[in-house]
């Protein structure tokens, strides 16, 4: 099959959507399919992958690395697309609508993966929050209903979209990871030392974008509530909330026990996971939380805030507790003491090759795609 992926954010940005798109692309190609990725141009970034096509973009009016895609498909992109078997969009913004237009033009199905609860990101838009949330929900509903099939990563997100008024077909397929890659990390004392963890100390790891919606203040408050100088928190990732998180750590008296490692090269992530003693997940805004699968693959005991989607992902692995620093602290103490919540075998459900085959089954079940393929 010829598969055209349309995504609003892509390399050099590092986040869960980019990781999910990359994992899907790699698995589809390994299965013998041709994949073309259409995404906005990024200033200063030179694209070396011939299968990635950059379309013109403009800066957004806020301080962000994301770009505003111009609503046009250059002729060179149209030539590269030829007639795809399927268009698979990963965003309901302008790039997603370009994908919809391409699908209608070529007479092929549109599949939409619902990666992001846009309403939980309303604080990034300089308008009244309630109005922005309503607009985000309406955009999600409209775009999802324009698709021939919607893919969600968890049953909780299927329920969420149905409650929003989405009536189109919904398939539940988690975003995949390279399980072997994340299981290959090695524990490194030098890396622990870089993260401010000394001999005889224990390292709790958080990985993700440092945004308000990730609820990382709760992770910092949990470390403060433990009041144990031997337990250190390493936060891998970067984002617009970093300064406020540093201030939060100082405010609760945990600045000396919280280390902000910023973004790591992807090649170092397995070692970062393997060098930790437990993984802490405090976000309540995810559709899936890809880092949960990565932590499971690395063999870490996982402690997470209890949400329907997180329960779906962990499926009995890990420990889920209410979003309270004391409850999270107790769960961390148990995880650090005896590995409570450790279940490496649970990660194989997220192997990208397995999940890509389920995506292909969705493609092939749509009549126009089967004909085009």
Secondary structure, DSSP 8 states (H G I E B T S, - for coil): -EEEEE-S--TTS-SHHHHHHHHHHHHHHHTT-EEEEEEE--TT-----TTEEEE-EEE-SSS-S-EEE-S---HHHHHHHSS-SEEEES-SSHHHHHHHHHHHHHT-EEEEEE-B-GGGGGGGSSS-HHHHHHHHHHHHHHHHHHSSEEEESSHHHHHHHHHHT--S-EEE----B-HHHHH-----HHHHHHTT--TT-EEEEEES---GGG-HHHHHHHHHHH--TTEEEEEE---TTHHHHHHHHHHTT-GGGEEEEE---HHHHHHHHHT-SEEEE--SSBSS-HHHHHHHHTT--EEEE--HHHHHHHTTSSEEE-S-HHHHHHHHHHHHHH-TT--GGGGGGGBHHHHHHHHHHHHHHSHHHHHH-
